[in-house]
Amino acid sequence: MAQVGSAQRPLRVAIVGSGPSGFYTAAALLQSGIQLQIDLLDRLPTPFGLVRGGVAPDHQKIKGVVRAYNKTAQMPGFRFLGNVTVGVDVSLQRLLEAYDQVVLAVGASSSRKLHIEGEELPGSHAATDFVGWYNGHPDHQHHDFDLSCSVAVVVGVGNVAMDVTRILAQDPARLTQTDITDAALDELRDSKITDIYVLGRRGPAQAAFSPAEIRELDEIEGVDLIVRPEDAALDPCSAAWLEEHGDKRAQQNVAFLQEVAQRQGTAPRRVHLRLRTSPIAYRGPDRVRQVELGRNVLECHDGEPTARDTGEREQLDAGLVLRAVGYRGVRLPGAPFDERRGIIPNRAGQVIDGEAVVPRLFVVGWAKRGPKGLIGTNRADAKETVEHMLAALPGLDPTPRDALSFDGAVSWDGWERLDALELAEGEQRGKIRQKFLEIDAMLGALEDA
């Protein structure tokens, strides 16, 4: 009987999730030289994951990466199956029965919590919800963000924190031609926010934002970036760490923040970057009215700067809090899950359950390594997993497998029709695109077409 991966017996692979990691996995497999057929499944009728639903509307150049994904989708052996939810429309076990190998590219769709007093009050939100809301993700259109307060707080200093801060701070007129939702744009136009406090629990050397992201904040017209000299200064532990371990990015961030700390702000709106500062509690009683801040000091533990609460407190009147402290994976029915780390446990992409390898089940992207890296980081990550998949081919059962079919699945042709409709509607409105905001609306548009 022919070996799996040959012309007589192509390899059958199901990839669950059509974000960057799913597409990079498909591309690596299709370019490997073996004969195969790939089904790329997604619970939404639309592909591209966080590129569509997470990248900020004023960062359209980043979204240009989908051109590479479009090329992958045109390769022989590729099939897109949108509007198919694993765990609802099909079980993971059924996928493993129907395919030679299954790859989980399900990302990290939930947000981490701080577990502090008042975190559940109205006015306290995950930044991921805010991002999904203004980007038109169907899961997040029910959220209500009250921007009528004068002070907002963003917890975290990663690139997601920079994105939401920039969206809140800039003139909404700069967003009118993007693919931001109409509801979000209307709320931003009516926003009364003049001051945004961005909190980082450690110092300037440990800030997770990129030099480009923090400089972009500094360049917003009519907005001052304010950094206190004491926040920009390096503590002895951080100085030693930066000299020994710090990369170019960290060095650039420190130099830039120390430069900004020497300025005097005069703009009508302000972004206050507060480092060595953590939220201790949110006060109500009916909604967030005040945020209690704690001051930290950095201490060395095994050469790593670690934040310790000094007990010093400050009360900040604020009506909106966006928590941007990291994404977290969610459990996929039928797959092992590491609750502590929020990932699918694995060894270099091979899923494990305890110490045992789960045969023919693999993982890529944030579900594999946690929410780390940029979009392009997923390319090397996918290649690592694919290498292990290809190495396992000789041990696969060569018995032929039949492809699955799903009622209501959206094909790649269906997505292209939706894409054309969004672009055409956007052009009429003077925008890049006008997104469908509900799955039913997408499916209805395909039926009408």
Secondary structure, 3 states (H helix, E strand, C coil): CCCCCCCCCCEEEEEECCCHHHHHHHHHHHCCCCCEEEEEECCCCCCCCHHHHCCCCCCHHHHCCHHHHHHHHCCCCEEEEECCCECCCECHHHHHHHCCEEEECCCCCEECCCCCECCCCCCEEEHHHHHHHHHCCHHHCCCCCCCCCCEEEEECCCHHHHHHHHHHHCCHHHHCCCCCCHHHHHHHHCCCCCEEEEEECCCHHHCCCCHHHHHHHHCCCCEEEEECHHHHCCCHHHHHHHHHCCCHHHHHHHHHHHHHCCCCCCCCEEEEEEECEEEEEEECCCCCCEEEEEEEEEEEECCEEEEEEEEEEEEEECCEEEECCCEECCCCCCCCCECCCCECCEECCEEEECCEEEEEEEECCHHHHCCCCCCCHHHHHHHHHHHHHHHCHHHCCCCCCCCCCCCCCECHHHHHHHHHHHHHHHHHCCCCCCCCCCHHHHHHHHHHC
